[in-house]
């Protein structure tokens, strides 16, 4: 159901004790609208008001997908909620708790704790299901796109990054991170990000293999990772390495101007920009050098509000923090 109430949406405060769930994937934004998970609820903050949708179980992830907020729950429930009315569009149930989600305009991917990834199309219909081998777990999911070709990304507990076609065919497995991948995010044409427990963020690029045939091997690209889809041979290489966080990277995403926004267990949020072939931190907020206002614990998902350019993140004690 839905209820609304007046709330101080950062009018005079930079902190709201909102009860936001302390997990990756609990906060998303579109423009200046913010949605976050809080126990069994998904909460929308808009124009100083909150709307609350009560889910069948504890909300473990949320992401925006077309006209909907897609949420996964601890009991395996999946709900598609209209972003405007906060009413149910469709409900279904998967086999286990769903703590991982990612979407683009074409596909939604939900990862479950039983080692499965379920792929939905834009009509909220399941088009494929990926089952990892016994003993392997999903640690993050994502999407990528090159022209008309779509890709589904699954990070696995064996440290590998697996790339699938939308119909669930495994195309490539890469293992370049030194620890678990915590987050994946689609970027501009052919690019995506991976953020890891190893404190690094990798920028990946998918491109036509023919164009890379004579490209030199570099410090970042020590080998060519190739896949074939629809008869086309493609390369998937690390194009950038973003180093600066002092603990696990918990979220990373491209901004509309090409910068990257990330948050970390080191209690900081960083904005990155590329210059002269390398990525560097253009802004760092939070508990910088042990001094700051981020509060207690890790900083999970960080998002950017479009009109103000302000950053919002949430921390371990459920507080939404704005800079």
Phi, psi and omega in degrees: 000179183230144171216153179233153178202155176287134175223151178282086184284076177057026181298310179236356185243149175259004178224138170229124174282087192265350184073025180294135183300138182274076180203156175292139178087018182261359185220130175222162180215152175219110187067241176252008177271138181234135172239140176214155179272138177215099184056241182270012185240154165246128187246132174251129175253123182207124174053044176077011180232154176240142173241136186239129176248126181269122183264164181292335180218183177297127181285121184253346176197155174211146178207159179268134182215102183060231181278003191242158160261120178265128180235144173246148186235165183295336180267008181090357178293143174234129181236134171253117187245133177298128184297328183275306186275343185059033176252155183291129172267315182202147177230146173203178182223134176260180191280346183202173178308144187241088182266001185231137179208152175198151182205154166233198184288344185252323188222148172244138177238129176241130179254136182248162183285352178267019176080027180241150172232128183248132185251130179244148172267184187292348176267011180066028180256137177291125180250341179195156175225131180253130177242118178286159176301155181306136178091348179259142184240150172283135176245345176189158175226161180196181177223162174208162185212136174226108185060235178269001182268129180249149181225147175248133183248134177228120173270139189238153183295347174275012178080004181275155171246118183253136180246126183238159165281162181297344177268011172089013179275126178288125182256325187196145173232128183236145177226082182252335177284154182265359179205181183305145169273125181265337186205148177226145183211131178287149179231195177301168187331109174080007183243155171204164182244149170229129178246139194230162172297343180278008175081000183253159169239131176250135172261120182253149175227132174260130180209167181297131184295329181298324181288344183257002186302322182257005181290140183287149171286136184240181178299325179277326183252090182270349176204161178264118174269118185237151175217163177233128178222131181051037178080002181254131178267128184235153172256144174233107186232154171287122179257337180210149177233118184257110184240132180169332176290146183259004176209186185305139173278126184253337174208150175206141180203150173282143170263167187296336181266009178095349174289169178239139178244133181220157174225162193210162171291354174278007176071025176232157170244137181233142167254136183242147173222153181265137177205130179055042174080004180225155178260138179219160181284123177265341182202138175223126179231166183112214181273071182283128181056031178079003181238124180174193186233021184287345179086203186272132167086187185298155170257116182274218187311132174246134180229162181246129175275126193291319186287321183266338186075010179282155179256138174236135175221170176231153185238184188298328182271013174086006182276136168272128181242138181236136176240000000 
